[in-house]
């Protein structure tokens, strides 16, 4: 079974942020998960390290949903 970008993103978020699993879903925003700006920087660094995709932390806006973030990563992978 292949792991989707969304699943990989959730794994990264779980590793750096202590959000309860029941609040992590595709429509959740970083704000809803109480992710602060420093954690967004850590997420962007882990995405680059784990997925090989450079996502600037300024692209990870607090209002971005997890689904939209996964789409952003996939779009960057395609280029």
RODO-2510 file (C-alpha; in nm, 4 decimals, decimal comma):
residues 79
     n   res          X          Y          Z
     1     x     0,0000     0,0000     0,0000
     2     x     0,1416     0,3405    -0,0913
     3     x     0,1475     0,6228     0,1568
     4     x    -0,0102     0,9446     0,0356
     5     x     0,1467     1,2849     0,0767
     6     x    -0,1318     1,3669     0,3217
     7     x    -0,0429     1,0631     0,5353
     8     x     0,3241     1,1609     0,5308
     9     x     0,2322     1,5168     0,6298
    10     x     0,0224     1,3894     0,9207
    11     x     0,3182     1,1778     1,0358
    12     x     0,5439     1,4854     1,0255
    13     x     0,2915     1,6958     1,2179
    14     x     0,2502     1,4212     1,4774
    15     x     0,6285     1,4084     1,5222
    16     x     0,6661     1,7821     1,5906
    17     x     0,3317     1,8838     1,7374
    18     x     0,1200     1,7298     2,0094
    19     x    -0,2215     1,7645     1,8428
    20     x    -0,4838     1,5080     1,9421
    21     x    -0,5427     1,2597     1,6569
    22     x    -0,9165     1,3326     1,6536
    23     x    -0,8571     1,6935     1,5419
    24     x    -0,6230     1,6016     1,2569
    25     x    -0,8224     1,5746     0,9349
    26     x    -0,7833     1,7076     0,5786
    27     x    -0,9971     2,0194     0,6396
    28     x    -0,8134     2,1167     0,9598
    29     x    -0,6023     2,4306     0,9400
    30     x    -0,2760     2,4861     1,1210
    31     x    -0,4582     2,7439     1,3349
    32     x    -0,7188     2,4862     1,4381
    33     x    -0,4344     2,2525     1,5370
    34     x    -0,2746     2,5302     1,7458
    35     x     0,0427     2,5174     1,5367
    36     x     0,2561     2,8242     1,6043
    37     x     0,5025     2,9919     1,3666
    38     x     0,8059     2,8090     1,5062
    39     x     0,6344     2,4759     1,4564
    40     x     0,5486     2,5750     1,0975
    41     x     0,9210     2,6310     1,0383
    42     x     0,9957     2,2869     1,1835
    43     x     0,7258     2,1295     0,9654
    44     x     0,8698     2,2927     0,6526
    45     x     1,2198     2,1657     0,7418
    46     x     1,0906     1,8127     0,8027
    47     x     0,8925     1,8138     0,4775
    48     x     1,2125     1,9019     0,2922
    49     x     1,4167     1,6423     0,4806
    50     x     1,1606     1,3606     0,4671
    51     x     0,9880     1,4235     0,1352
    52     x     1,2622     1,6002    -0,0597
    53     x     1,0420     1,9013    -0,1315
    54     x     1,1408     2,2546    -0,0357
    55     x     0,8368     2,4302     0,1086
    56     x     0,9170     2,7722     0,2445
    57     x     0,7709     2,8254     0,5889
    58     x     0,6072     3,1434     0,4546
    59     x     0,3999     2,9184     0,2257
    60     x     0,2663     2,7306     0,5273
    61     x     0,0126     2,9901     0,6331
    62     x    -0,1856     2,9349     0,9535
    63     x    -0,5128     2,9248     0,7556
    64     x    -0,3900     2,6553     0,5159
    65     x    -0,5690     2,3210     0,5484
    66     x    -0,3776     1,9967     0,5702
    67     x    -0,5306     1,8866     0,2385
    68     x    -0,4160     2,2101     0,0714
    69     x    -0,0700     2,1650     0,2212
    70     x    -0,0492     1,8126     0,0785
    71     x    -0,1584     1,9509    -0,2605
    72     x     0,1117     2,2196    -0,2381
    73     x     0,3740     1,9522    -0,1702
    74     x     0,2478     1,7383    -0,4600
    75     x     0,2539     2,0399    -0,6949
    76     x     0,6143     2,1126    -0,5972
    77     x     0,7060     1,7472    -0,6511
    78     x     0,5642     1,7660    -1,0032
    79     x     0,8034     2,0457    -1,0986
***
